[in-house]
Amino acid sequence: MIQEKFTKPASGFPMLVLVLLMLGTAITMLILSGSLDQGILVLPAMALLFMFIITIMGFLIVNPNESKVLVLFGKYVGTVKKEGFYWANPFYKKQKISLRARNFNGEKIKVNDHLGNPIEIAAVVVWKVEETSRAAFEVEDYQHFVVVQSEAALRSLAGKYSYDNFEDHDAEITLRSGGEHVNHELEEELRARLAIAGINIIEARISHLAYASEIAGAMLQRQQATAVVAARFKIVEGAVSMVEMALDELSKKEIVTLDDEKKAAMVSNLMVVLCGDKNATPVVNAGTLHQ
């Protein structure tokens, strides 16, 4: 694996003055050769122009958060990361690699979760190049490499966890409720996959998560049914507590004495009132308790 090394070429301003002098001298010689009919100056003028063309090929500008990877006839020379105006060997191949942070907003992909349910999932990845030598030489196209490996990591993550715990009741962590834990695991897997390309993952988060369209309707009905059952359970639990409290208070304060049959009737009436979907319509008893 090629290790990154830094280099700092010479400043480009002295060479800029030199190439301008070369250009001016060559033009002057061509003018003199034409006016004085001295063809002997043409050959030196052409040589200066050739040197001028070769020399200007050595200039390079490095902007902030940018780098230039220098290669000489297939040999890695070094990386220029410090911004500035430089002049280097004109025969260097100069590859620009940005060091800025970038966003990759992945497309929604259809995968199977841990239980085999088809789901749609997508992720947002924030990344940047840390080692330019690996990005330039270890992979063919480091930007495309990020796209492919992000999708592969997302598929791997989805296969480890269930979408929710409706079917997998023992699952402590799911894709829907995992939150930071799931995002952290996605980041770590991406770091491991992209290390070969010298890429650092700043942040990775799931941006879209849903059941696939073919089962979305059935799963929605199931979630609604589960929510209704849970709500009913709470209602019944509260109603039983209220009935128990009412019977205890009536007994303690000796407001009325009820036998088992009347207690059962009272419990039945209270449960209907407290657990019913609609408001109960009371019937006023104008007679005695037993009529």
N, C-alpha and C positions, 0 to 999 in steps of 0.2 A: 504494500500500500504506500502510495507517494505521500510523504510528509510535507505539510505546508511550510514554506520559508518566505521571509519577507525581503524585499529589496527596495532600494530607493535610487532611481536613476538620477543623472545630473539634471540641474535646472535647465529649462528650455530657453530661457531668455538670452544667454550668451550665444547659443547656437542660432537663435532667431536673428540676431544681429549679423552673425557670420553668413547665413544663407541669403540675407538681403544684400549684403556686400557682394556675394558671389553672383547674384542675379543682376545687380546693377553693373558689375564689371563685365559680365557676359553681354549684356545689352549694349554697353558702350563699345566693346570690341566689335560687335556686329555692325554698329553704326559707322565706326571708323573704317572698317574693312570695305564698306560700301561707298563711302564718300571719298576715301583716299585711294580706292582701287587696290587695296592691299589684302589680297586673298589669304595671306599668311596668318591673319588674325582669326580667320573663320574656324579653323580647327581647334585652337585653344578656347574660343568662345563656346563651341559646341561641347567641349569637354567640361567646361564650367557649368553649362546648363544641365548636362547629365549628372554631375556631382550635386547640383542643386536639387534635382528631382529625387535622387537617392537620399539626400540629407533630410528633406522635409518629410520623408516617410518615417523618420525616427521620432517625430513629435507625438506626444500623447498627453491628454488631459484627463485627470482623475477628479471626478466630482465628489462632494461629500456623500458618505454611505455608498460608495461605489469602489470597485477594485478592477485592476487589470492583471490578468494572468499572462506572463511572458514565457514564450516557448521559442527556442532557437533550434531549428532543424530537428524537431522531434524531442528535444531535451528540455525539461522543465527548468527554467531559470529562477523564477521567483514570482511573488505577487506584490503589486504596488497597491497599498491600501490608503496611504496618506494622500489627501487631496492636494492638487497642485498641477503646475505646468512643467512637463519634463521632456527630456530628450534621451532616447536610448538607442541601442543598436537598430538601424533601419531594417535589419532582416529578422527582427523579433516578430513572432506572431502574437498579436495582442488581443486577448479575449476578455470582453467586458462581462463582469458578473456583479449584479446589484447586491448590496448588503442590507437593503431596506427590508423591513417586515412586510409580509404580504398575506393577504387573505385568500383562502381557497374555500369557496362556498360549494360544497359537494352537491351533486344531483341526488334526488331521491332514488334509492335502490330497493328492490324487493328481495328480502331474505327470510329465512326461517329462524325463529327464536329457539330457545333451549328445548321447548316442548314440540317444536315442529310447526307452530302456527305461522302462516305467512304474514309478514309485517313490512311496512315501509319505513325506512330510516334514512336520515341524512345528517351530515355533520359540517361544522364550520371549523376550519383549521387556520391558525395564525402561525406562520413559519418564517424563517430567515436563514440565509446561508452563513455558516460559521467558518467552515474550512473550504476555501476556494479550490484548493488542489483536488480534493475529493469530488467536489461538484463538477469540476472540469474533466477529470480523467477517470473516475471510478464508475460513472454511469454514463449512458449515451446522451440522455436529455434529462437533467435533474428536475426540471419543472414538470415534465410528464411523469417522471418517477414519483413525485409527490402525489399526483392525482391517482395513479394506479395503487400505490401503497396505502393511501388514505382509504380507498374503497375496500382494499383487502383487510385492513385493520378493523374497519367498521363491520364487515361481514363476520370476522372472527369474534368481535365483541358481542354481536347480536346472538351468536350461537352459544355463548356461555351463560346467558341469563334469559329468564322468561320475560315476556312483555309485562305481565303483572302476576299477582299471586292468586288469581281466581281458581286456577287449576293446580298450581304448584303451591300448596298452602305452607310448605316448609321453607319456601324461599324467603330469606331475610332481605335480599337485595334483588330488585327487578329493574328492568330498563326504565320503567315509568317512574318509579319512586327512588331509584338509586342515586340520583342527583350528582353531587360532587364525587362520590366514589366511582361511579360509572365513567364520568368525564375524566377523572384522574387516571383510571386504567386505560382509557383510550389514548391519553397523552403519552403514557409510558410505553404502550405498544408502538405508537407512531415513532417515538424517539428511537426505540430499538430497531425499527425497520429502516428508518431514514438516516441512521448514523453513518452508514456506508457512503452516503452522498454528502456528508459534512453539513447536514441540515439540522437545525435546532427547532424544536416545537415549542412555541411560546404558550399557546393555548389551543385546546381542542374541546369542542362541545357539541352535543347532539342538538341539532337545530330543528329536526322534524322526526316525529315518532307517531305512528298510527298503524292500526290493523290494515291489511291489504283490502282492497275494495270488495273482493269476493266473500269475505267473512265479516266485513265491518258492520253490516246491518245486524247479523246474528249476535255478534259480540256486544253491540250497543244494547240490544234487548236484554242480554244476559247481565250487563252492568246495571241496567235500570231495574231488573228484577232483584238483583242483589241489594241495590240501594233501598228498594221498597221493603224487602225482608228485614234489613238492618233497622230501618225506621220503625217498622211494626214491632220489632223486638224491643226497642227502646220505649215505645208507647205502652206496650203491655207491661213491661217492667215497672214503668212509672205508675200505671194504673193500679197494679197490685199493691204497690207501696201506699198509694193514697187510700185504697179500700181498707188495708190493714190499719192505717192510722185512724181512719174514721171509726172503725169498730172499736179500737182501743180507747179512743176519746169518749165514745158513747158509754162504754163500759166503766171507765174510770169516773166519769162525772155523773153516772147513774141517771142520765137523762131519760132513757127508755130501756126497758128490759126486753131483749129479743131472744126467742127460742131458736133452735137450729134451722127450722124451716124458714123463719123470717130473716135470719142472717143470710141464708142462701139466696132468698129473693132479693135482699138488699145488695148482696154482692153481684148478682146477675144484672140488676138494674144499673149499678154503678159502672160495671165493666162495659155494658152496652153504651152508656153515655160517654165514657172516657175513651173508648177504643173505636167508636163509630166514625165513619167517613164524613157524615153529615151531623149537623146539630140536632140533638134529640128534642122532640116536642113533648113537654111535660104534661101529665094528666093530674089535675088537682083532686085529691080525695077529700070530699066534703063530709064524709061520715067518720066512723071510728077507724082505728088502725086495722081492724080485722074485717072491714067491709070495703 
